């Protein structure tokens, strides 16, 4: 048995966070999304096959030298069915196929015990997903986003199949989107085979930027206190907080767990790190506040900044007094523009999504749910009330 992780997509829904890296390598809880599934499955299979495409070099850089991991390429982005077929020649009997941008948990191990089965999640809003039709302990149908869902069991993009599944993949025709969709093969497979199901113990989808924050929050709830860095006597650390060796927490700073402070970070003086925050390697936060956010490598919040409910990529610098606003004055849920469409996140608190290498001028305010593309620069004293494209210079 082998595992196939589909990680070739362009990640356009994850912009601007995936402008420099493939979205399976975006970090939550201190690790790339894809890493959680690799760790859960690698001891259960002969080999993990990662199907890479967009920014393949980043996948190769991280996993190319690891034992029991093979990387194959989907050269052209022609859909998930086409991506899975790239691994066919390496499959001898059975395979677990999964998305590279979802986290599934230990239920992956239970899925291994079946010959043919789908991992399913129970949800209160099944109409938003592909919904399974079941009879007893078998799956007999799959309906995409039905108005009247036949069950509350939804497709999470992870399943175990026999080698003959690839015959179904080859018969898939291009969809209206111009892609070969793996769900079409799944539907035919279900109609022709006796397929069981396993309810997942956890499922953290990471298709949209705000879902990374939810996954990060869930993962941090499982950490245990471990203080190894250099912590000033006057600093206060409460709850389940990890401070890695090589991190420094300076005078009169406060960290409330759960939170993760990685090596090379400099916190304070007088910084406030609130729950569900991750500061990646080399982050600097001084006289500033971070709440429920991921701040990636070598980014800096040095002077009177507030970042809440946000995802800040690598090498970002906030000028003095610049902040993210994370609540609408009318307290309505926050909408985010994705691929030209305004999507209601259902969240009343949501900050900003900032790409790599962004420089934000002093005294700027970023409105809730706004995105700033990689390599952008803003002038001082700007209210950022619209999305900013990659490589932009925002003067007013």
Secondary structure, 3 states (H helix, E strand, C coil): CEEEEEECCCCHHHCCCCCCCCHHHCEECCEEHHHHHHHHHCCCCCEEEEEECCCHHHHHHHHCCCCCEEEEECCCCCCHHHHHHCCHHHCCCEEEEEECCEECCCHHHHHCCCCCEEEEEECCCHHHCEEEEEECCEEEEEEECCCCCCCCEEEEEEEEEECCHHHHHHCCCECCCCCECHHHHHHHHHHHCCEEEEECCCCEECCCHHHHHHHHHHHHCCCCCEECCEECCCCEEECCEEECCCCEECCCCEEECCEEECCCCEECCCCEECCCEEECCCCEECCCEEECCEECCCCEECCCCEEECCEECCCCEECCCCEECCECCCCCCCEEEECCEEEECCCCECCCEECCCCEECCCCEECCCCEECCCCEECCCCEECCCECCCCEECC
